[in-house]
């Protein structure tokens, strides 16, 4: 009796424990449990503690509510251009309705796999291999849309579908590699050609700019050279013009000085005849003179020459009478203002100083020769451009006494300018080498010329006008 009671108690305790264990159930987080009672759906247990009726309620399935990632094996798919490619897919889905996932489909994972394969073949079948390789996003979008619509009644939401790999056949891969290599070589050749073209264009543009700049430089150089040549010719012409002007002034001064010397010396017809005889050989030596006729009656010719140029004196001898001051034509005025800009030399101060000194010497008045002074001549100096002297006044003849008043001699340069001859006085030449003359006028005593002047270095036997007539002969002007 005691033993049987103990066994019964133990059995009751075990029964109670089993009943309690079957009546209490704990559902983990992110899971749900489908509970059936007597074979029929009763409820879906949410996470937490759930009480069941022992021996009546039963858990049909436990559903994972998290998003699941299912990778399917590669599936052979035929493209539009009849090429078989192997595509690996990955589907991201989540169970949203546990009852539908349990009662609407037997195995929703297998259903999603098969649905993905069929949909993928349908989508890729309308594309070429190139489109398949380059349109993954479009394929993913189409697969997701079809799967989400088809699995909605299964209580499943498809979040995303991805294509892991698209593997064409080996032959197609070789062709694609060759095509890719050819395409890259083509692009490389195109880029090389474009680079060469751009380089040639840049080089041509650089050469063009270089030639333009070279031509511009040559043009500027030619213009500057022409301008320099023009300025050089202009300056050379101006210098020659000024030189000719100074030479003409020098010749005019020489002629005036010779005329004043002749006027002061009062030569007789014998002296004039002697000078005429001295010029005859030189006149005959001209290149254009082939025959020179001398009058047969030379005495009468000289007498007529003396009567034409002279006047009878107290002793009946014809002598040269100089014209009065009223009969002497006035000297032409110097056009200083008109020719003043001919002698501007701004390039070199030394040249300007030399030209101004020569101009000052050339423009000095030549005084008439009178009775020479016994005082030694002053040493001449070249006047500077800023210290030009005023020309000496013309000598005035004393008609009552028959002589001329001689002013103080002007300061002459120690060295005559180039192109200005210094002729001798007829009286000096007559005292040195002329023949004896008769008449009342004996002339001044001989004296040596001032140092530096031309006059004491004549050739022996020459008259006052060596190798040429007094006022210009066949050679066309005074000796230079």
VENFENUR-V444916 format. One line per field, one symbol per residue. ss: DSSP state (H for helix, E for strand, L for the rest). phi: phi as a letter, one per 40 degrees, with the letter a starting at -180 (. if undefined). A space follows every 10 residues. Layout:
ss->???
phi->???
//
This chain:
ss->LHHHHHHHHH HHHHHHHHHH HHHEEEELLL EEEEEEELLE EEEEELLEEE ELLLLLEEEE EEEELLLEEE EEEEEEEELL LLLEEEEEEE EEEEELLHHH HHHLLLLHHH HHHHHHHHHH HHHHHLLLHH HHHHLHHHHH HHHHHHHHHH LHHHLEEEEE EEEEEEEELH HHHHHHHHHH HHHHHHHHHH HHHHHHHHHH HHHHHHHHHH HHHHHHHHHH HHHHHHHHHH HHHHHHHHHH HHHHHHHHHH HHHHHHHHHH HHHHHLLEHH HHHHHHHHHH HHHHLLLLLL LLLLLLLHHH HHHHHHHHHE EELLLLLEEE LLLLLLLLLL LLLLLHHHHH HHHLLLLLHH HHHHHHHHHH HHLLLLLLLL LLLLLLLLLL LLLLHHHLLL LLLLLLEELL LLEELLLLLL LLLLLLLLLL LLLLLHHHHH HHLLLLLLLL LLLLLLLLLL LLLLLLLLLL LLLLLLLLLL LLLLLLLLLL
phi->.ccccccccc cccccccccc cccbabbccg babcbbbfgb cbabccdhcb bbcdgbcacc abbccccbbb bccdbcbccc cgbcbbbcbb bbbacbbccc ccccacaccc cccccccccc ccccccbccc cccbbccccc cccccccccc ccccgbbcca bbccabbccd cccccccccc cccccccccc cccccccccc cccccccccc cccccccccc cccccccccc cccccccccc cccccccccc cccccccccc cccccfccdc cccccccccc cccccccccc bbcbdccccc ccccccccbb bccccgccbc bccccccccc ccccccccbc ccbcbccbcc cccccccccc cccccccccb cccccccccc bcccdcbccc cccccbcccc cgbbcccccc cbccbcccgb cbcccdcccc ccbcccbbhc ccgcccaccc cgccicbccc gcccbcgacd bgbccgiccb
//
